[in-house]
Amino acid sequence: MAATLLRYLAGIAGGCCAGTVLAGAPGQNALRAAGIQAEHIGWLWNLTLGLCALVFAAVVGAFLLALWRAPKDGAGRPPDLASLTRPERGIHRAVAWATGTCVVLLLLLLGADVVTSRALANLPLRNAVDIELIGHQWWWEARYRHADTSRNFTTANELHIPVGRPVVITLASNDVIHSLWIPNLQGKRDLIPGRTTLLRLRADRAGVYRGQCAEFCGLQHALMALEVTAEPDAAYEAWAGHQRQPAPPPDSDTARRGQQVFLGGACMMCHTIQGTSAQGRLGPDLTHLAGRRTLAAGTLPNNRGYLSGWIADPHALKEGVNMPANQLPPDDLHALVSYLETLK
Ligand code: CUA
């Protein structure tokens, strides 16, 4: 019973906004802190839950006591209502105590909130990873920035971060208000058109954590997810180094034909593949598409079947997206998907 209740509470805290959950998808759970910021928030949550549980128990206790002391009747015997008009002893003192206790508890929660906010703002930022994250309807564009701009790169719908190093995420929006929430790592922060906001976090435990847009932003708000992989520094640097590389040239006739389909058709108008002439900025950067675990911002597994279906008719899988349907001849679609699969 207690375990079920805990699981239920964890579900409320962690998964209220989850859309479809892919098989093998990472969880999102505010009660399983994987970083210092989430730990601070978890501490505040536990304190609030504990105090509120105490208050709830006290109120229920007072209610039961009142029931027990209420005038009782019996068969053929009217209740003794005299007690209703008798002045109660100590009533003023009890009300004063209850009011005083409530004020103290509320001040305690206010103080804890201020302490938590200060702790969240005080993350040391030396050697921080700098990411600009832009919300689009309904996907995430991630631009990794470096003092040496030749080391910048762009990816989509996934972040890799090094364990133990701070990360500063500059949040912006391309259209409407979104909100980034990675429950295992940090609280929510809005992405507001026309201005930037900052989110600082640090992962202290390696793992894959799910992030979710937490502000209703249109039809596919629920299918606007983000995967965050926290890994040791060396693994992160290897990943980042690979992301900086341009796409490898196609290595087979089919893939070469697929590249021609990509560059000769509508795809390149919206998508970038570094190392080719495709430099569109409307849709996700596809330079290392095949290295991602999901398609369409955590909506679909990234495999050949879904990728083909997504290209041919994205609206059947995620209604309302900006990507148009592409009615390609079967051979062209086959070649195009074969080419995209080489973009590791
Ligand atoms: Cu973006 Cu909800």
Boltz pocket constraint, residues with backbone or C-beta under 6 A from the ligand:
constraints:
  - pocket:
      binder: B
      contacts: [[A, 135], [A, 136], [A, 138], [A, 177], [A, 178], [A, 179], [A, 213], [A, 214], [A, 215], [A, 216], [A, 217], [A, 218], [A, 220], [A, 221], [A, 222], [A, 224]]
      max_distance: 6.0
